[in-house]
Amino acid sequence: MERDIMQQLVEWKDSKDRKPLLITGVRQCGKTYVMKDFGKQYFEDVAYFYFEGNKGLASVFEYDFDIDRILDELGNVIRGKEIIPGKTLVIFDEIQACAKAITSLKYFCENKRELHVICAGSLLGVAVKRDGVSFPVGKVDRLQMYPMSFSEFLRADGGRSVYEAVAKMEPMRELPELYKTPLEKALKYYYIVGGMPEVVKKWIDTHNFEKVEKLQDNILLDYSSDFSKHAPRTDVPKLGWIWDSIPKQLAKDNNKFVFSHVKEGKRSAELEDALEWLVDAGLVHRLELVSRPELPLSFCADATFFKVYLSDVGLLRRKSGVSYKTILEDTEQYTGFKGAFTENYVLTELIVQGRHPYFWRSGNTAELDFLLEDEDRIIPIEAKAEIRTRAKSYSIYCSKYKPKLGFKFSMKNVGDHIVGETVTYSVPLYLIWKLKQYLD
């Protein structure tokens, strides 16, 4: 399955200023597969090393940071084949399990820049905070990886021709039924399956919803097991409470995350570290409030007032107990949670594009789903689950701050109109991957 990150890996490979590359991301989002596939396509040889539970491998880094010695032991002793700069791609997988291997990246950068070294760590942020790892600041290149986006899912599930045709269209051209119908269908499938590569592969191979859900259940169980394996013992029950609370809090009209709703009698001071662990592990995203939209938005954000979303919509659907039939048949009783589910989808689509939004609220009178910073502009975005796009809060925001450009993401076809002084683009939810074209 084609992943968009592959192009970034090729650019890294060919860069003259290349440093060891560190790929981070939630467990099971496809890091190992992408690294190996990259090596297979672009190198003569791949030297793959997996650190978790491998004390013999970790011992190579215990003695000193002499890179020639390390490469000799990794190559000639451990794998029985020499590692040759320019020809061999060295992969360090689950590197967070070996603190000194992380530190060694500084010396790979300084003393063996001609060697291509690529690393992955699912719980690296957790490990650095927990173990006090000496992180090689400024000595590594970084890439963040996420579950498969909708456009990646579309291409993988037989929709490449539709994707390529729509990608070439003028941004403001209304989509004909020829493309609209398969895209709407694919989006429903994506809502059910999500973007975890193993689950997507199962869907492509079988198109069986029950088998997909069995895999999703296994992944959710694996994540819960990670709590007890990698988190401080005192935080394990708190992680479970928060993890189970997220879908319930999203379902509320005011889906601000409230610590007191996690567990009766528990306060934010007791639960904040556990929530931060989930963020560091990549399992959840926090969307912070901005009441006064000024550049940069990060300076205006209120870190104490936020919403929490899951990193994958398929897992959110399964964890929430929403049947795949509910998605397919668009059941009327599903209306309440549908809005929050759509917000979660939009957020993950924005984040995978490297855009980290906020939301806006004006007292109790108006709330805008997303604010996006784009160079010297602040872009308001309203997300709607259906075709109807009337949005009072969006109009209030545009009237008050008069942005030149804004978006409404919904199931309505492509179009534009004026709200106050704001040119507003209507973009279907299944075309968010074309956002850069609209911004340009």
ROPA-728717 format. One line per 5 residues: number of its first residue (from 1); their letters; for each residue x, y, z of C-alpha. Coordinates in steps of 0.001 Angstrom, whole numbers. Layout:
N
NUM	A	X Y Z ~ ...
// end
This chain:
440
1	MERDI	0 0 0 ~ 1405 3336 -1071 ~ 2203 5801 1707 ~ 2715 9521 1111 ~ 5669 9597 3514
6	MQQLV	7731 7639 968 ~ 8381 10824 -1050 ~ 9764 12502 2062 ~ 12064 9528 2640 ~ 13418 9816 -904
11	EWKDS	14061 13535 -369 ~ 15890 12697 2871 ~ 17993 10064 1091 ~ 19131 12544 -1562 ~ 19721 15488 781
16	KDRKP	23307 16745 1105 ~ 22612 17846 4687 ~ 21141 14491 5683 ~ 21309 13413 9327 ~ 20104 10145 10874
21	LLITG	16333 10098 10437 ~ 13949 9400 13301 ~ 10363 8416 12457 ~ 7893 8620 15310 ~ 4239 7672 15390
26	VRQCG	1595 5645 17158 ~ 2146 1893 17340 ~ 1037 -102 14274 ~ 716 2893 11934 ~ 3087 1301 9409
31	KTYVM	6555 2587 10333 ~ 8351 -762 10035 ~ 6749 -1635 6705 ~ 7579 1765 5189 ~ 11223 1658 6316
36	KDFGK	11742 -1836 4925 ~ 9936 -1030 1683 ~ 12011 2141 1310 ~ 15193 110 1764 ~ 14063 -2518 -714
41	QYFED	13250 66 -3387 ~ 16202 2435 -3044 ~ 19183 520 -1568 ~ 21275 -2492 -2507 ~ 21147 -3811 1055
46	VAYFY	19091 -3328 4232 ~ 20497 -3935 7731 ~ 17481 -4229 10037 ~ 17825 -4221 13851 ~ 14921 -4537 16291
51	FEGNK	15658 -3364 19844 ~ 12631 -4271 21929 ~ 13517 -7241 24154 ~ 16928 -7694 22471 ~ 19595 -7353 25173
56	GLASV	22355 -8674 22921 ~ 21742 -5923 20394 ~ 21553 -3280 23121 ~ 24913 -4423 24522 ~ 26654 -3248 21328
61	FEYDF	25971 331 22426 ~ 27007 -111 26074 ~ 30809 57 25741 ~ 31391 3357 23922 ~ 30190 5408 20962
66	DIDRI	32938 4473 18523 ~ 30834 4256 15345 ~ 33323 2083 13443 ~ 33285 -478 16257 ~ 29493 -359 16509
71	LDELG	29089 -890 12747 ~ 31612 -3724 12767 ~ 29718 -5551 15522 ~ 26304 -4848 14008 ~ 27411 -5960 10573
76	NVIRG	30033 -8678 10885 ~ 29018 -10144 14241 ~ 25235 -9785 14514 ~ 24103 -10129 10914 ~ 27214 -11626 9317
81	KEIIP	27429 -9074 6516 ~ 29347 -5826 6225 ~ 27505 -2512 6401 ~ 28649 -316 3502 ~ 27892 3429 3471
86	GKTLV	26077 4477 299 ~ 24830 950 -351 ~ 23335 -196 2971 ~ 20330 1304 4698 ~ 20636 792 8469
91	IFDEI	17283 512 10259 ~ 16969 774 14033 ~ 13400 -240 14932 ~ 11749 475 18308 ~ 14878 2425 19219
96	QACAK	13226 3798 22368 ~ 13984 411 23990 ~ 17725 1256 23986 ~ 18598 4666 25451 ~ 22239 4491 24369
101	AITSL	21271 3680 20775 ~ 19306 6942 20770 ~ 22344 8811 22125 ~ 24573 7157 19486 ~ 22695 8966 16719
106	KYFCE	24705 12090 17638 ~ 27903 10242 16746 ~ 26454 8731 13581 ~ 25637 12296 12554 ~ 29073 13692 13407
111	NKREL	31312 10809 12320 ~ 29465 8765 9675 ~ 27210 11207 7798 ~ 27649 9233 4545 ~ 25783 6268 6063
116	HVICA	21996 6225 5731 ~ 20542 5540 9202 ~ 16798 5504 9756 ~ 15104 4808 13095 ~ 11573 4330 14382
121	GSLLG	10106 4690 17839 ~ 6476 4230 18801 ~ 6792 5381 22396 ~ 9853 7573 22060 ~ 8283 10623 23697
126	VAVKR	7218 8445 26610 ~ 10680 6860 26930 ~ 12564 10172 26813 ~ 10461 11594 29666 ~ 10402 8368 31680
131	DGVSF	14046 7325 31392 ~ 15766 10695 31053 ~ 17300 9677 27720 ~ 20080 11930 26410 ~ 18355 12945 23189
136	PVGKV	20640 14097 20329 ~ 19086 17524 19836 ~ 20013 19019 16457 ~ 21700 15796 15321 ~ 18707 14011 13793
141	DRLQM	16096 14697 11138 ~ 12520 14041 12252 ~ 9395 12743 10540 ~ 6056 12079 12186 ~ 3961 9232 10787
146	YPMSF	234 8700 11249 ~ -2372 6091 10332 ~ -3340 6081 6660 ~ -5192 9181 5498 ~ -8381 8986 3466
151	SEFLR	-6544 9575 179 ~ -4082 6761 987 ~ -7009 4492 1848 ~ -8808 5459 -1378 ~ -5809 4554 -3543
156	ADGGR	-5237 1300 -1688 ~ -8871 213 -2017 ~ -9101 394 -5809 ~ -9779 4115 -6120 ~ -6512 5222 -7715
161	SVYEA	-8125 6211 -11039 ~ -10728 8346 -9224 ~ -8018 9896 -7052 ~ -5794 10774 -10010 ~ -8684 12231 -12023
166	VAKME	-9905 14400 -9145 ~ -6355 15480 -8241 ~ -5969 17008 -11740 ~ -9293 18875 -11655 ~ -9515 22607 -11179
171	PMREL	-10199 23123 -7450 ~ -13496 24957 -7982 ~ -14968 22541 -10506 ~ -18121 20912 -9178 ~ -17634 17151 -8993
176	PELYK	-19756 15181 -11463 ~ -21632 12110 -10225 ~ -19009 9920 -11909 ~ -16588 10829 -9103 ~ -18912 11979 -6340
181	TPLEK	-20648 8613 -5819 ~ -17499 6441 -5430 ~ -15878 9037 -3181 ~ -18890 9156 -865 ~ -18916 5358 -715
186	ALKYY	-15174 5201 -18 ~ -15522 7761 2786 ~ -18116 5600 4528 ~ -15786 2616 4257 ~ -12958 4733 5680
191	YIVGG	-15137 5783 8614 ~ -15662 2083 9354 ~ -12158 746 8652 ~ -9976 3714 9571 ~ -6326 4006 8650
196	MPEVV	-4427 1375 10635 ~ -2508 -404 7831 ~ -3125 -3955 9068 ~ -6847 -3260 9247 ~ -6869 -1606 5813
201	KKWID	-5027 -4608 4350 ~ -7585 -6977 5866 ~ -10381 -4875 4356 ~ -8756 -4874 912 ~ -8198 -8636 1032
206	THNFE	-11637 -9628 2344 ~ -14096 -6679 2321 ~ -15474 -8377 5423 ~ -16581 -6019 8189 ~ -16506 -8672 10928
211	KVEKL	-12863 -9513 10197 ~ -12011 -5824 10179 ~ -13632 -5325 13571 ~ -11839 -8329 15052 ~ -8515 -6760 14082
216	QDNIL	-9584 -3390 15470 ~ -10470 -5070 18765 ~ -7011 -6660 18871 ~ -5307 -3304 18287 ~ -7364 -1660 21027
221	LDYSS	-6395 -4497 23382 ~ -2733 -4096 22398 ~ -2883 -398 23222 ~ -4376 -1166 26626 ~ -1586 -3704 27203
226	DFSKH	961 -979 26421 ~ -345 966 29404 ~ 792 -1705 31838 ~ 4054 -2423 29968 ~ 5341 1100 29425
231	APRTD	3547 3528 31750 ~ 4332 4185 35431 ~ 2450 1667 37545 ~ 495 4369 39376 ~ -750 5780 36045
236	VPKLG	-2021 2517 34543 ~ -5592 2707 35936 ~ -5766 6435 35108 ~ -4806 5746 31500 ~ -7609 3222 31234
241	WIWDS	-10151 5652 32676 ~ -9147 8444 30288 ~ -8940 6092 27287 ~ -12473 4856 27946 ~ -13767 8352 28666
246	IPKQL	-12786 9982 25356 ~ -15653 8670 23158 ~ -18178 9518 25888 ~ -16894 13073 26242 ~ -16908 13575 22469
251	AKDNN	-20559 12526 22364 ~ -21619 15444 24598 ~ -22923 18688 23107 ~ -20109 20594 24748 ~ -17310 18164 24020
256	KFVFS	-14662 20000 25993 ~ -12574 17417 27853 ~ -13443 17546 31559 ~ -11215 15651 33985 ~ -13956 15332 36578
261	HVKEG	-15998 13337 34040 ~ -13235 10739 33698 ~ -13719 9266 37132 ~ -15903 10502 39964 ~ -13857 12240 42611
266	KRSAE	-10757 12628 40433 ~ -9287 16050 39700 ~ -7180 17343 36837 ~ -4003 17386 38944 ~ -4313 13630 39443
271	LEDAL	-4970 12828 35753 ~ -2957 15334 33709 ~ 199 13197 33535 ~ -1785 10200 32313 ~ -3398 12238 29537
276	EWLVD	9 13586 28533 ~ 1264 9990 28297 ~ -1493 9222 25754 ~ -556 12326 23772 ~ 3161 11412 23822
281	AGLVH	2291 7885 22688 ~ 412 9337 19699 ~ -2854 7684 20705 ~ -4782 10930 21087 ~ -4706 14505 19801
286	RLELV	-5484 17592 21864 ~ -7323 20499 20242 ~ -6800 23667 22279 ~ -9019 26717 22596 ~ -8187 30111 21110
291	SRPEL	-10462 32950 22233 ~ -8490 35767 20635 ~ -7280 34725 17163 ~ -3941 36416 16580 ~ -693 35235 15013
296	PLSFC	881 33003 16091 ~ -2089 30976 17246 ~ 95 28874 19548 ~ 715 31978 21709 ~ -3033 32561 22073
301	ADATF	-3984 28974 22904 ~ -5440 28049 26285 ~ -3728 24798 27299 ~ -6261 24283 30105 ~ -9291 24267 27784
306	FKVYL	-9224 21581 25119 ~ -10925 18678 23383 ~ -9425 15202 22995 ~ -9740 13056 19890 ~ -8435 9626 18887
311	SDVGL	-5672 9257 16301 ~ -7765 6966 14087 ~ -11463 7249 13195 ~ -11873 3507 12645 ~ -10690 2786 16178
316	LRRKS	-12895 5599 17509 ~ -15931 4060 15794 ~ -15152 606 17149 ~ -14328 1828 20654 ~ -17564 3846 20687
321	GVSYK	-19592 764 19798 ~ -20991 2294 16596 ~ -22010 -528 14245 ~ -20713 -512 10687 ~ -24362 -808 9629
326	TILED	-25070 2516 11328 ~ -22427 4171 9119 ~ -23542 2435 5928 ~ -27246 3078 6419 ~ -26804 6551 7907
331	TEQYT	-29138 5668 10779 ~ -31207 8611 12017 ~ -30491 7935 15716 ~ -26780 8370 14988 ~ -27123 12144 14455
336	GFKGA	-25797 13207 17884 ~ -22387 11515 17794 ~ -22000 12008 14047 ~ -20894 15617 14417 ~ -18084 14805 16855
341	FTENY	-17048 11831 14729 ~ -16797 14113 11692 ~ -14699 16585 13682 ~ -12328 13749 14628 ~ -12003 12793 10954
346	VLTEL	-11325 16390 9859 ~ -8727 16846 12602 ~ -6781 13727 11591 ~ -6912 14772 7916 ~ -5452 18173 8819
351	IVQGR	-2788 16742 11117 ~ -1537 14237 8544 ~ -909 17235 6260 ~ 1299 18775 8922 ~ -1342 21297 9994
356	HPYFW	-2109 21594 13700 ~ -5353 23527 14249 ~ -7120 25052 17228 ~ -10785 25831 17886 ~ -12453 29147 18703
361	RSGNT	-15122 29929 21231 ~ -16748 33224 22167 ~ -18257 32798 25625 ~ -21364 30646 25359 ~ -22596 32258 22141
366	AELDF	-20465 30723 19387 ~ -17952 27956 18732 ~ -15988 27406 15537 ~ -14687 23890 14877 ~ -11188 24767 13656
371	LLEDE	-8779 27660 13209 ~ -5824 27049 10933 ~ -2672 29110 10596 ~ -1440 29416 7005 ~ 1606 31661 6643
376	DRIIP	246 35148 7462 ~ -3425 34105 7498 ~ -5807 32630 10057 ~ -8313 30395 8287 ~ -11692 29581 9901
381	IEAKA	-13098 26111 9204 ~ -16539 24724 9942 ~ -17093 20944 9726 ~ -20533 19490 9035 ~ -21466 15822 8748
386	EIRTR	-24264 16384 6204 ~ -25062 18489 3132 ~ -26578 21344 5132 ~ -23835 23867 5846 ~ -25617 26695 7616
391	AKSYS	-23343 27633 10498 ~ -24188 30469 12866 ~ -20832 30354 14685 ~ -18918 30564 11399 ~ -20915 33650 10422
396	IYCSK	-20292 35258 13821 ~ -16554 34639 13530 ~ -16406 36045 9984 ~ -18427 39101 10970 ~ -16182 39799 13960
401	YKPKL	-12723 39139 12481 ~ -13336 39552 8713 ~ -10954 36874 7382 ~ -10465 36948 3615 ~ -10789 33168 3260
406	GFKFS	-12627 30370 5053 ~ -13848 26804 4535 ~ -16914 24693 5158 ~ -16197 20968 5032 ~ -19337 18888 4551
411	MKNVG	-20995 16438 2154 ~ -21983 19352 -84 ~ -20348 19549 -3512 ~ -17551 21971 -4366 ~ -18572 25623 -4515
416	DHIVG	-17943 29070 -3086 ~ -19953 31937 -1641 ~ -19481 35087 418 ~ -20077 35216 4170 ~ -19800 38866 5184
421	ETVTY	-16448 39820 3665 ~ -15120 36243 3652 ~ -14790 34147 509 ~ -15924 30736 1729 ~ -15091 27535 -98
426	SVPLY	-17412 24573 243 ~ -15214 21464 145 ~ -16536 17891 448 ~ -15170 15927 3385 ~ -13640 13451 943
431	LIWKL	-11535 16216 -679 ~ -9770 17640 2386 ~ -6557 16129 995 ~ -6732 18862 -1705 ~ -6636 21640 911
436	KQYLD	-3278 23004 -256 ~ -4717 23599 -3729 ~ -7496 25711 -2247 ~ -5117 27637 -6 ~ -2811 28318 -2946
// end
